[in-house]
Amino acid sequence: MKPLRIAFLSPFHPLKGGIAKFSDLLLPALLERGYDIQPVPFKALYPDFLERSSSEPAGASRSDQPPESGTVLYNPFSWFRTIRLLKSMKPDILLVAYWAGFLAPLYFMVRSLTGTRTVVLLHNFSSHESFFFEPLMQKLLKRFPDAFITLSGAVTREVEQSVSHKPCLQLFHPVYAPEGEPVARADARRELGLASGDPVLLFFGYVRRYKGLDLLLEAMPSILEKEPSLRLVVAGRFFDDPAPYREMIERLGISGNVMLHEGYVPRERTGHYFAAADALVLPYRSATQSGVVQLACGYRLPVIATPVGALTDMVRHGTTGWLASGCTPEGLAGAVGAFLSARPDIEAMQSGIEAYGRGFSWDAFARAAGEFLEVQSQQPK
């Protein structure tokens, strides 16, 4: 029997960011299930002058060596090349990665001009930080897809409220396995300039307002009253201007306890930060799901998070981490206090994290997604 031919339109390596990482791992998982899946990559999402600014996109960005060919999101003329490519491929189904409204016009045109049934792999239904034409983009998002695959209950509920008549499969965000050679904690801390016995919190990934780094910084004075030796490591590229964060650190008098490692962290360096940390902190104001949580799970690192969106499902309080009482500095300080009290039992928690992660494999995701795509490919166009 001929395998299902799937065209997968998404960022892939060498583009940076969480969406490219996710797609890079889903592609081989679907191939392992026997599907004929063909990547249709992006070459770039944003013009050079935006790539060089502090406003780097959250989903993906241009690497130092972009792919030789692919869709250029900001150049509609390239969309027609993508459409011609898809017509020549003659896929049974088209899978598209979606995480923000600016993708909607491209996908709407692709669906309209190819006639290929399109399933949206929906990382986010609404943009984390809305823009003035977001309502128009959401209208397009309701029109062009034939079906949706979501990664969390929070996004599924948004789909059901807006486009309840279209099929929707709720799955999960699989766990990211550690990449590269294992790094010993002592070596990682020595390289990062951290003392071996100090408790270390990690804020990792793009810094954007909705991720709440300012809330965590505001909580630090209260946290340091209980544990003066604690260190916070912030590692990632700032989507916003970093100056206000630096000013806040100085104003709060916590500069000796906060280390800013500004800039995109390449995959080969990720393990150093997770090996050095005692816990990952996600002080988010909003969240649909989080790839950083599943990255921490792969490193068996506990997570301290605010109780928003899918984080309440992804972080099992007392088993894989701690949920704050609210999205406030006081709530975060309380959750960090619980972490500090539980440090002697951290090995038991690591076992719980490992057991939790086994239920969120890429193979299980690919199996369920593939079966759903098979069903959708058989529906009338």
C-alpha positions in Angstrom: 0.0 0.0 0.0 1.3 3.4 -1.0 2.3 5.4 2.1 0.6 8.7 2.9 2.5 11.6 1.3 2.7 14.5 3.7 4.1 17.9 2.8 5.2 19.7 5.9 5.5 23.5 5.6 7.5 24.8 8.6 10.8 26.3 9.7 13.5 23.7 10.0 17.2 23.8 10.8 19.3 25.8 10.2 16.7 28.4 11.3 16.7 28.9 15.0 14.0 28.8 17.6 11.5 26.4 19.2 9.3 25.8 16.1 12.2 24.8 14.0 13.4 22.5 16.8 10.0 20.9 17.1 9.6 20.3 13.4 13.2 18.9 13.1 12.2 16.2 15.6 8.7 15.5 14.3 9.9 15.0 10.7 12.0 11.8 11.5 9.4 10.5 13.9 6.8 10.5 11.1 9.4 8.9 8.7 9.9 6.2 11.2 6.2 5.5 11.2 6.4 4.8 7.4 5.0 8.1 6.1 6.3 9.8 3.0 6.9 13.2 4.5 8.5 16.0 2.5 9.8 19.1 4.3 8.8 22.4 2.7 11.1 24.8 4.6 11.2 28.5 5.2 14.3 30.3 4.0 13.6 33.4 6.1 10.8 34.9 8.1 11.9 38.5 8.6 14.1 41.0 6.7 17.7 41.4 7.7 17.3 44.6 9.5 14.8 43.0 11.9 17.0 39.9 12.3 19.9 42.1 13.5 17.8 44.1 15.9 16.8 43.1 19.4 13.4 42.2 18.2 14.1 38.6 17.2 11.0 36.6 16.5 10.0 34.0 19.0 9.1 31.2 16.7 12.2 31.0 14.5 14.8 33.3 13.1 17.4 33.4 10.4 20.7 31.5 11.1 24.1 32.6 10.1 23.8 30.2 7.1 20.2 30.2 5.9 18.9 27.4 3.6 19.6 27.9 -0.1 15.9 27.7 -1.0 12.5 27.9 0.7 9.7 30.3 1.5 10.6 33.9 2.4 7.6 34.9 4.5 8.1 38.7 4.0 8.3 38.2 0.2 5.0 37.3 -1.3 6.6 36.5 -4.7 8.3 33.5 -3.0 4.9 32.2 -2.0 4.2 31.4 -5.6 7.3 29.3 -5.8 6.1 27.4 -2.8 2.7 26.9 -4.4 4.3 25.6 -7.6 6.5 23.2 -5.5 3.5 21.9 -3.7 1.5 21.3 -6.9 4.5 19.4 -8.3 4.8 17.3 -5.2 1.1 16.3 -5.2 0.9 15.5 -1.5 -2.1 13.7 0.0 -2.2 16.2 2.8 -0.4 19.4 3.8 0.7 19.9 7.4 1.6 23.5 8.3 3.2 24.8 11.5 1.4 27.9 12.9 2.4 30.0 15.9 1.5 33.6 15.0 -1.0 35.6 12.9 1.5 36.8 10.3 1.5 33.3 8.8 -2.2 33.3 8.0 -2.1 35.1 4.6 0.6 32.7 3.3 -1.3 29.6 4.4 -4.6 31.0 3.2 -3.1 31.5 -0.3 -1.4 28.1 -0.3 -4.7 26.3 0.6 -6.7 28.3 -1.9 -4.4 27.9 -4.9 -3.2 24.3 -4.4 -6.5 22.8 -3.3 -4.7 20.4 -0.9 -6.4 19.6 2.3 -4.5 21.4 5.0 -4.0 20.5 8.7 -2.6 23.2 11.0 -0.2 22.1 13.7 -1.3 24.8 16.1 1.4 25.9 18.6 -0.6 29.0 19.4 -4.1 30.1 18.4 -3.6 33.7 19.5 -0.3 35.6 19.4 1.1 36.2 22.8 1.4 39.9 22.1 -1.4 41.1 19.9 -1.0 43.5 17.0 -3.5 45.7 15.3 -4.4 43.3 12.5 -4.6 40.3 14.7 -8.4 40.1 14.3 -8.1 39.9 10.5 -5.5 37.1 10.8 -7.7 35.1 13.1 -10.5 35.4 10.6 -8.2 33.8 8.0 -7.1 31.1 10.5 -10.8 30.1 10.9 -11.2 29.8 7.1 -8.3 28.0 5.5 -7.6 25.0 7.7 -9.5 21.7 7.2 -8.4 20.4 10.6 -6.2 21.2 13.6 -3.7 19.4 15.7 -3.1 21.2 19.1 -0.5 20.7 21.8 -2.5 21.6 24.8 -6.0 21.8 26.3 -5.7 25.6 26.4 -5.3 25.9 22.6 -7.9 23.2 22.0 -10.4 25.3 24.0 -9.7 28.3 21.8 -10.2 26.3 18.7 -13.5 24.8 20.0 -14.8 28.3 20.9 -13.9 29.8 17.4 -14.1 26.9 14.9 -16.0 24.1 16.6 -17.2 22.7 13.3 -13.7 21.6 12.2 -11.9 18.5 13.4 -9.4 19.0 16.1 -7.0 16.5 17.6 -5.5 17.4 21.0 -2.0 15.9 21.5 0.9 17.2 23.7 4.3 18.7 23.5 6.8 15.8 23.4 9.9 15.8 25.7 13.2 17.1 24.3 16.0 14.7 25.0 19.4 16.2 25.9 21.6 17.0 23.0 25.4 16.4 22.8 27.7 14.9 25.3 26.5 14.9 29.0 28.0 17.7 31.0 28.9 17.2 34.7 27.4 19.7 37.1 30.8 20.7 38.5 32.2 21.4 35.0 29.1 23.4 33.9 29.2 25.5 37.1 32.9 26.1 36.8 32.5 27.2 33.2 29.6 29.6 34.0 31.3 31.0 37.1 28.9 29.5 39.6 29.9 28.2 43.1 29.4 24.5 43.5 27.1 24.7 46.6 24.9 27.7 45.7 21.3 27.1 44.7 20.9 28.1 41.0 17.7 29.1 39.2 17.6 29.2 35.4 15.4 31.4 33.2 16.0 30.1 29.7 14.9 31.1 26.2 13.7 34.3 24.4 12.9 37.1 26.8 9.6 38.7 26.0 7.2 40.6 28.2 4.6 37.7 28.5 7.4 35.5 29.9 7.5 37.6 33.0 11.2 38.0 33.7 10.4 41.3 35.4 8.1 39.5 37.9 10.9 37.1 38.8 13.4 40.0 39.3 10.9 41.7 41.5 10.6 38.5 43.6 14.4 38.2 44.0 14.8 40.4 47.1 12.3 38.3 49.0 13.9 35.1 47.8 17.4 36.3 48.8 16.1 37.1 52.3 15.7 33.3 52.7 18.7 32.2 50.7 21.3 35.0 50.2 23.6 32.6 48.2 21.0 31.9 45.5 21.9 32.8 41.9 19.6 33.4 39.0 21.0 32.8 35.5 19.1 34.4 32.6 20.2 32.8 29.3 18.6 33.8 26.0 18.1 36.5 23.5 16.1 39.5 24.4 13.1 40.2 22.3 12.6 43.4 24.2 15.2 46.1 25.0 17.3 44.6 27.8 18.1 48.0 29.3 15.0 48.2 31.6 15.8 44.7 32.9 19.4 45.8 33.7 18.1 49.0 35.4 15.6 46.9 37.5 18.5 44.6 38.6 20.5 47.6 39.8 17.4 49.3 41.4 16.6 46.2 43.4 20.2 45.7 44.5 20.4 42.1 43.2 23.2 42.5 40.6 25.5 40.2 42.6 22.9 37.4 42.4 21.7 37.7 38.8 23.8 36.7 35.7 22.6 37.9 32.3 23.8 35.7 29.4 22.3 37.7 26.6 22.1 36.0 23.1 20.7 33.0 21.5 22.0 29.8 23.1 23.0 27.2 20.5 22.0 23.7 20.9 25.5 22.4 21.8 25.6 24.9 24.7 22.1 24.2 26.1 23.3 21.3 28.3 25.7 23.5 30.2 22.9 25.7 31.6 20.6 22.9 32.5 23.4 20.9 34.1 24.4 23.9 36.3 20.8 24.7 37.4 18.8 23.3 40.3 15.5 24.4 38.8 14.0 26.1 35.8 11.7 29.1 36.4 8.9 30.1 34.1 7.3 33.3 35.5 4.9 33.6 32.5 2.0 35.9 32.4 0.4 33.7 29.7 1.2 30.3 28.1 -0.4 27.9 25.7 2.4 25.3 26.2 6.1 25.4 26.7 8.9 23.6 24.9 11.2 24.8 27.6 9.3 22.7 30.2 9.8 19.6 28.1 13.4 20.5 27.6 13.8 20.7 31.4 12.0 17.3 31.6 14.6 15.8 29.3 17.3 17.0 31.7 15.3 15.8 34.7 15.3 19.4 36.0 12.4 20.6 38.2 10.3 23.5 37.0 8.9 26.4 39.0 6.1 28.0 37.1 3.1 30.4 37.3 -0.3 28.8 37.1 -1.3 30.0 33.6 -2.5 28.2 30.5 -1.2 24.7 29.9 1.6 25.1 32.6 -0.9 23.8 35.2 -1.1 20.6 33.2 2.6 20.4 32.2 4.0 21.0 35.7 2.8 18.5 38.3 2.9 20.3 41.6 5.1 18.4 44.1 6.1 15.8 41.6 7.9 17.5 38.7 8.0 21.0 40.1 6.1 23.7 41.8 3.2 26.0 40.8 3.2 29.5 42.2 0.0 30.8 43.9 -0.3 33.5 41.3 1.4 35.5 38.6 2.9 37.9 41.1 6.4 38.4 42.7 4.9 37.2 46.0 3.6 34.0 44.4 6.9 33.3 42.7 8.8 33.9 45.9 6.6 31.4 47.7 7.2 28.8 45.0 10.9 29.3 45.1 10.8 29.0 48.9 9.1 25.6 48.5 11.8 24.6 46.1 14.5 25.6 48.6 12.8 23.5 51.3 12.6 20.5 49.0 16.2 20.6 47.8 17.3 17.6 50.0 14.6 15.4 48.2 15.6 16.5 44.7 16.7 13.0 43.6 13.3 11.6 44.3 11.7 14.4 42.3 14.1 13.6 39.4 12.8 10.1 39.3 9.3 11.4 39.1 10.3 13.7 36.3 11.8 10.8 34.3 8.7 8.7 34.8 6.5 11.7 33.7 8.6 12.2 30.5 8.1 8.6 29.3 4.5 9.4 28.6 5.3 12.1 26.1 7.4 10.6 23.4 7.9 11.7 19.8 6.9 8.3 18.6 3.5 8.4 20.4 3.0 11.9 19.0 3.8 10.8 15.4 1.6 7.7 15.6 -1.5 9.7 16.7 -0.8 12.6 14.4 -0.2 10.3 11.4 -3.5 8.4 12.0 -5.3 11.7 12.1 -3.7 12.9 8.9 -4.7 9.7 7.2 -8.3 10.2 8.1 -8.2 13.9 7.0 -6.6 13.0 3.7 -9.6 10.8 2.8 -12.1 13.6 3.3 -13.5 15.5 0.2 -11.4 18.5 -0.8 
